[in-house]
């Protein structure tokens, strides 16, 4: 039995791979190679490895030494017991009117008494850290509070109670911040969502919410989240970045800024395209600074993030259904009502569904200068995504009519991207110039030209014009933005 598949001890015919290796060795020896017999496996492997870029070693997770780890676990146990004592002794109803100093004093007194009862002694540093943690538990979001206060952190990503990542300067980093257990994490999640009238449990295992400071919050709990609840927080920037800041950070050049100023001021319809975390909303915020203060602007978002500085701004936010599945207000509902509110411009935070129909119609019917963002990897992909969203909305239109609608509505696509080294760039500015047969015609005005990579994986590149003069140059001139021709001339890196 199984004799057909049994490996023979001797007299086995060489496989095709073995024959190939044998032939390679024979060729090498005949070419004057070393007379020492080389292992077939090592010969083949070295042949492959000689072309392979050495892989960086995996970064070690921030694991504390045994002594520090035990100390941290001990402090966690103490904190848990003192927290229970706090809940028993604090007058929770009076917390709303208590000042920060009074509350901290009260927490310090109760924790001191509890530590004496437990017979535990902490040094001054540990006691201060314990009191701050307890204060964060009572008034804030527990372990997340420190990360929320850190201005260098852009995103907080929780993968279960023991693994919390943050994004700094476009790069993800594992922190040493942890929750006690899954119950502790669920308590913080419930604290966040209940504050905005939502709930999350097994029957409704995911939720979108907004923190008190405007940060976006998303959570998924079991049974959907297998290894512990998943939480992501996109922090709200208290100070919005202006055009000068983006130029300073290298997101684009002065020439590109001058062009974008002319485009927004002369009321071209602009779409900011890019992937998740590429800086679309930041770019849209910066572009909005070029809008004249006398114009009436209406903004529509799922989660309010835009920070417009103009005087006449009306902000709207969509609303999900309630527990009974009723009361939902979509972006499309907001957009339809916005059209009746005499806006000069409409800005949609992100177009991702059937509201694309109303957005394009608004751009085509006297609301010039409207802006939105979409998820796409290039300007051409952005146009394809608009076509797909129209199809998903259930509108049966010939493809030529759809493309004609897009070509007449959208004037400019600004492509944002987060590059592999974490830097964010405006990698392309593309104009839509009309239709050629059944195809939307486009021309790229500026692009980011990548040249190479430094040894520490930093991208080398520069911005350049493509040499194509803007299709809207005459429009710019008539509105008083006569851009010099040299802006559109290609230029190399300095």
C-alpha positions in Angstrom: 0.0 0.0 0.0 1.2 3.6 -0.8 4.0 2.0 -2.8 3.3 4.4 -5.7 4.1 7.4 -3.5 6.9 5.9 -1.4 10.3 7.5 -1.6 12.8 5.0 -3.0 16.0 4.5 -1.0 18.2 4.3 -4.1 18.1 4.5 -7.8 15.7 7.4 -7.7 15.7 9.5 -10.9 16.6 13.1 -10.3 13.8 15.6 -10.3 13.7 18.4 -12.8 14.9 20.8 -10.1 17.7 18.6 -9.1 18.7 18.1 -12.7 18.8 21.9 -13.2 21.0 22.4 -10.1 23.3 19.6 -11.3 23.5 21.2 -14.7 24.3 24.6 -13.1 27.1 23.0 -11.0 28.6 21.3 -14.0 28.6 24.5 -16.0 30.3 26.3 -13.1 33.0 23.7 -12.7 33.7 23.7 -16.4 34.0 27.5 -16.4 36.9 27.2 -13.9 35.0 27.5 -10.7 36.2 26.1 -7.3 36.9 22.4 -7.3 35.2 22.0 -3.9 31.8 20.5 -4.2 29.1 23.0 -3.4 25.8 22.0 -1.8 23.0 22.2 -4.5 20.7 24.0 -2.1 23.3 26.6 -1.0 24.3 27.2 -4.7 20.7 27.8 -5.7 20.0 29.9 -2.7 23.1 32.1 -3.1 22.0 32.6 -6.7 18.7 34.0 -5.6 20.0 36.0 -2.6 22.6 37.9 -4.6 19.7 39.8 -6.2 17.7 40.3 -3.0 17.6 43.5 -1.0 18.5 42.7 2.6 15.4 43.0 4.7 15.5 45.1 7.9 15.2 43.2 11.1 11.7 43.3 12.7 11.5 46.1 15.2 11.2 44.8 18.8 8.0 45.5 20.7 8.5 47.7 23.7 8.6 44.9 26.3 9.6 46.1 29.7 12.2 44.2 31.7 10.9 41.6 34.2 11.3 44.0 37.2 9.6 46.9 35.5 6.9 44.5 34.2 6.1 43.2 37.7 6.1 46.7 39.1 3.7 47.8 36.4 1.4 44.8 37.1 1.5 45.6 40.8 0.6 49.3 40.1 -2.3 48.1 37.9 -3.6 45.9 40.7 -3.3 48.8 43.2 -5.1 51.2 40.8 -7.9 48.7 40.3 -8.5 48.4 44.1 -8.2 52.2 44.7 -10.6 52.8 41.7 -13.2 50.6 43.4 -12.8 52.6 46.6 -13.2 55.8 44.7 -16.5 54.7 43.1 -17.8 53.8 46.6 -16.7 57.0 48.3 -17.0 59.7 45.6 -20.2 61.7 45.3 -20.6 61.2 41.5 -23.5 63.6 41.3 -21.2 66.4 42.6 -18.5 65.8 40.0 -20.2 68.0 37.4 -19.8 71.1 39.5 -16.4 70.2 41.1 -13.3 72.1 40.0 -10.3 70.2 38.7 -8.2 71.1 41.8 -10.9 70.1 44.2 -11.5 66.8 42.4 -7.8 66.0 42.4 -7.5 66.8 46.1 -10.4 64.5 46.9 -9.0 61.7 44.8 -5.6 62.1 46.4 -7.2 61.9 49.9 -9.3 58.8 49.1 -6.4 57.0 47.4 -4.1 57.8 50.4 -6.6 56.3 52.9 -7.1 53.2 50.7 -3.4 52.6 50.3 -3.0 52.8 54.1 -5.8 50.3 54.6 -4.2 48.0 52.1 -0.8 48.4 53.8 0.9 49.5 50.5 3.6 52.0 50.2 4.4 54.0 47.1 7.1 56.5 46.4 6.2 60.1 45.4 6.5 59.5 41.7 4.3 56.4 41.8 1.7 58.1 43.9 1.5 61.1 41.5 1.1 58.8 38.6 -1.6 56.8 40.3 -3.6 59.9 41.2 -3.3 61.2 37.6 -4.5 57.8 36.3 -7.4 57.8 38.7 -8.3 61.3 37.7 -8.3 60.3 34.0 -10.5 57.2 34.8 -13.0 59.3 36.6 -13.2 62.3 34.3 -11.6 61.2 31.0 -10.9 58.1 29.0 -8.5 56.3 31.2 -5.2 55.1 29.6 -6.2 56.9 26.3 -6.2 60.3 28.0 -2.4 60.7 27.9 -2.3 59.9 24.2 -5.2 62.4 23.5 -3.2 65.2 25.2 -0.1 64.4 23.2 0.0 66.9 20.2 2.5 64.8 18.3 -0.1 61.9 18.0 -2.4 62.0 14.9 -4.2 58.6 15.3 -4.8 56.2 18.1 -5.4 52.6 17.2 -6.4 50.0 19.8 -6.1 46.3 19.0 -7.5 44.8 22.1 -6.6 45.8 25.7 -2.9 45.0 25.5 -1.9 46.6 22.2 -2.2 50.3 21.4 -0.6 51.9 18.4 -0.2 55.6 17.6 0.7 57.4 14.4 3.4 60.1 14.6 4.7 61.9 11.5 3.0 59.4 9.3 4.5 56.3 11.0 2.8 53.8 13.3 4.4 53.1 16.7 3.6 50.6 19.4 3.1 52.2 22.8 3.5 50.8 26.3 0.0 52.0 27.2 -2.4 49.2 28.0 -5.8 48.6 29.5 -6.3 46.3 32.5 -8.4 43.8 30.5 -11.2 43.7 28.0 -13.8 44.8 30.5 -11.8 47.9 31.2 -11.6 48.7 27.5 -15.3 48.1 27.0 -16.1 50.5 30.0 -14.1 53.3 28.3 -15.9 52.6 24.9 -19.3 52.7 26.6 -18.4 55.9 28.3 -17.6 57.5 25.0 -20.6 56.3 23.0 -23.2 56.9 25.8 -22.1 60.5 26.0 -23.4 61.1 22.5 -26.5 59.0 22.8 -25.2 55.8 21.1 -24.8 52.3 22.3 -22.6 49.4 21.4 -23.1 45.7 22.3 -23.3 42.2 20.7 -26.5 43.2 18.9 -25.0 46.4 17.6 -21.2 45.7 17.6 -19.9 48.8 15.8 -20.3 52.5 16.3 -19.2 55.9 14.9 -19.0 58.8 17.3 -17.3 62.1 17.9 -15.4 63.0 21.0 -16.0 66.3 22.9 -13.0 67.9 21.2 -14.2 66.9 17.7 -12.0 63.8 17.2 -13.5 61.0 15.2 -14.1 57.8 17.1 -14.9 54.3 15.7 -15.2 51.0 17.6 -16.0 47.4 17.0 -16.6 45.0 19.8 -17.1 41.2 20.1 -18.2 38.9 18.5 -17.1 40.9 15.4 -13.7 41.8 16.9 -12.2 38.4 17.7 -9.1 39.3 19.7 -10.5 42.1 21.7 -12.3 45.3 20.9 -10.9 47.5 18.1 -10.9 51.3 18.5 -9.6 54.0 16.1 -9.5 57.7 17.0 -8.6 60.3 14.4 -7.5 63.3 16.5 -9.0 66.7 15.7 -6.4 69.3 15.0 -7.0 72.4 17.2 -5.0 74.6 14.9 -5.6 74.1 11.2 -2.7 74.2 8.8 -2.7 77.1 6.4 -1.3 77.1 2.9 1.9 78.7 4.1 2.3 75.8 6.6 1.8 73.2 3.9 4.4 74.9 1.7 6.8 75.0 4.6 6.3 71.3 5.3 6.9 70.4 1.7 3.4 69.3 0.8 3.6 71.5 -2.4 5.5 74.5 -3.7 4.8 78.3 -3.9 4.0 78.0 -7.6 1.4 75.3 -6.9 0.0 77.4 -4.1 -0.4 80.4 -6.4 -2.2 78.2 -9.0 -4.5 76.7 -6.4 -5.3 80.2 -5.0 -6.3 81.3 -8.6 -8.4 78.1 -9.1 -10.4 78.4 -5.8 -10.8 82.2 -6.0 -12.1 82.0 -9.6 -14.7 79.4 -8.4 -13.4 76.3 -10.2 -15.1 73.1 -8.9 -12.4 71.2 -7.1 -12.1 67.5 -6.0 -9.4 66.5 -3.5 -8.6 62.8 -4.1 -6.4 60.5 -2.1 -6.2 57.5 0.1 -6.9 57.1 3.8 -4.7 59.4 5.9 -3.2 61.1 2.9 -4.3 64.6 4.1 -7.4 65.2 2.0 -9.3 67.0 4.7 -6.2 69.1 5.7 -5.8 70.1 2.0 -9.5 70.9 1.7 -9.3 73.1 4.8 -6.2 74.9 3.5 -7.9 75.5 0.1 -11.0 76.9 1.7 -8.8 79.8 3.0 -8.8 81.2 -0.5 -12.6 81.7 -0.5 -13.8 85.3 -0.2 -15.2 86.2 3.2 -18.4 87.6 1.5 -19.6 84.3 0.2 -22.1 82.0 1.9 -20.7 78.5 2.4 -22.5 75.4 3.5 -20.6 72.4 4.7 -21.9 68.8 4.8 -20.0 66.0 6.6 -20.5 62.7 8.3 -18.3 63.8 11.1 -17.6 67.5 11.4 -13.9 68.1 10.7 -13.7 71.2 8.5 -12.5 74.4 10.1 -13.5 77.2 7.8 -12.5 80.7 8.9 -15.1 82.7 6.9 -17.9 84.6 8.5 -20.9 83.2 6.7 -20.6 79.4 7.2 -23.5 76.9 7.8 -22.3 73.5 9.0 -24.3 70.3 8.7 -23.6 66.8 10.0 -25.4 63.6 8.9 -26.9 61.4 11.6 -27.1 57.5 11.8 -30.3 55.7 12.7 -31.3 55.4 16.3 -31.8 52.1 18.3 -35.0 51.4 16.5 -33.4 52.0 13.1 -35.2 55.3 12.5 -34.3 58.9 12.3 -31.3 58.6 10.0 -30.3 61.8 8.1 -27.9 61.1 5.2 -25.4 63.4 3.5 -27.8 63.3 0.5 -30.7 64.6 2.6 -28.4 67.4 3.9 -27.3 68.2 0.4 -30.8 68.4 -1.0 -31.8 70.8 1.7 -28.6 72.8 1.2 -29.6 73.6 -2.4 -32.6 75.4 -1.1 -30.6 77.6 1.3 -29.1 79.9 -1.2 -25.4 78.8 -0.9 -22.7 80.4 -3.0 -20.5 77.3 -2.4 -21.2 73.8 -1.1 -18.4 71.8 0.5 -19.0 68.1 1.1 -16.4 66.6 3.5 -16.3 63.3 1.7 -18.4 62.0 -1.2 -18.7 58.2 -1.0 -22.3 57.2 -2.1 -25.4 58.3 -3.8 -25.0 62.0 -2.7 -22.6 62.2 -5.7 -25.6 62.8 -8.0 -26.7 65.9 -6.1 -23.1 67.0 -5.7 -22.5 67.0 -9.5 -25.8 68.6 -10.1 -25.0 71.4 -7.7 -21.7 72.0 -9.4 -23.5 72.2 -12.7 -26.3 74.5 -11.6 -24.9 77.7 -10.4 -22.9 76.6 -7.3 -19.5 77.1 -8.9 -16.5 76.8 -6.6 -17.9 73.8 -4.7 -15.4 71.3 -3.3 -15.4 67.7 -2.0 -13.0 64.8 -1.3 -13.1 61.2 -2.6 -11.0 58.1 -2.1 -8.9 57.3 -5.2 -5.3 56.6 -6.0 -5.0 59.0 -9.0 -6.9 61.6 -10.9 -8.1 59.1 -13.6 -9.1 56.7 -10.8 -11.0 59.5 -9.2 -13.1 60.0 -12.3 -13.7 56.2 -12.5 -14.8 56.2 -8.9 -17.3 59.0 -9.6 -18.7 56.9 -12.4 -19.0 53.9 -10.1 -20.8 55.9 -7.4 -23.3 57.1 -9.9 -23.9 53.5 -11.0 -24.2 52.3 -7.4 -26.8 55.0 -6.8 -29.1 53.1 -9.2 -29.2 55.8 -11.8 -29.5 54.2 -15.2 -27.7 56.6 -17.6 -25.6 55.9 -20.7 -21.9 56.0 -19.8 -21.3 58.9 -22.2 -24.0 60.9 -20.4 -22.4 60.1 -17.1 -18.9 61.2 -18.3 -20.3 64.3 -19.9 -22.0 65.2 -16.5 -18.6 64.7 -14.7 -16.6 66.6 -17.3 -18.9 69.7 -17.2 -19.1 69.6 -13.3 -15.5 69.0 -12.2 -12.7 71.3 -13.2 -9.8 70.3 -11.1 -8.6 67.2 -9.3 -5.9 67.6 -6.6 -4.3 64.3 -5.8 -2.9 63.9 -2.2 -0.8 60.9 -1.2 1.0 59.6 1.9 4.3 58.2 0.7 6.1 55.2 2.0 8.3 57.3 4.4 5.2 58.8 6.0 5.4 62.2 4.3 2.3 63.7 2.7 2.5 65.3 -0.7 0.3 66.8 -3.3 1.5 64.4 -6.0 -0.6 65.7 -8.9 -2.8 68.6 -10.0 -4.9 67.7 -13.0 -7.4 69.7 -15.0 -10.5 68.2 -16.7 -10.8 70.0 -20.0 -13.9 68.3 -21.6 -14.8 65.3 -23.7 -13.0 63.7 -26.6 -15.5 61.2 -28.0 -16.5 59.0 -25.1 -13.4 59.7 -23.0 -13.0 62.5 -20.5 -9.9 64.6 -21.5 -7.5 65.6 -18.7 -4.2 67.4 -18.5 -1.7 67.3 -15.6 -0.3 70.7 -14.7 1.9 69.9 -11.7 3.4 66.6 -10.4 5.7 65.3 -7.7 8.7 63.6 -9.4 10.2 60.8 -7.4 14.0 60.3 -8.0 15.1 57.7 -5.5 15.4 56.6 -1.9 18.0 57.4 0.7 19.6 54.6 2.8 17.3 55.4 5.7 14.2 55.0 3.3 13.5 58.7 2.9 12.1 59.6 -0.5 14.1 61.8 -2.8 12.1 63.9 -5.2 10.9 67.3 -6.3 7.8 69.1 -7.6 7.7 70.2 -11.2 5.3 71.7 -13.7 4.6 69.5 -16.7 5.0 72.3 -19.3 1.3 72.3 -20.1 -0.3 75.8 -19.8 -3.5 75.9 -17.8 -6.8 75.4 -19.7 -8.2 78.1 -17.4 -5.5 80.8 -17.9 -7.9 83.2 -19.6 -10.5 82.7 -16.8 -7.7 83.5 -14.3 -6.7 86.6 -16.2 -10.3 87.9 -16.4 -10.7 87.4 -12.6 -7.5 89.3 -11.9 -5.2 86.3 -11.4 -2.8 86.7 -14.3 -0.3 83.9 -13.5 3.2 84.3 -15.0 4.0 81.8 -17.8 7.1 80.6 -16.0 4.9 78.9 -13.3 4.0 76.3 -16.0 7.5 75.7 -17.1 9.2 72.4 -15.9 11.9 72.9 -13.4 14.4 70.4 -11.9 15.4 69.9 -8.3 17.6 72.5 -6.7 
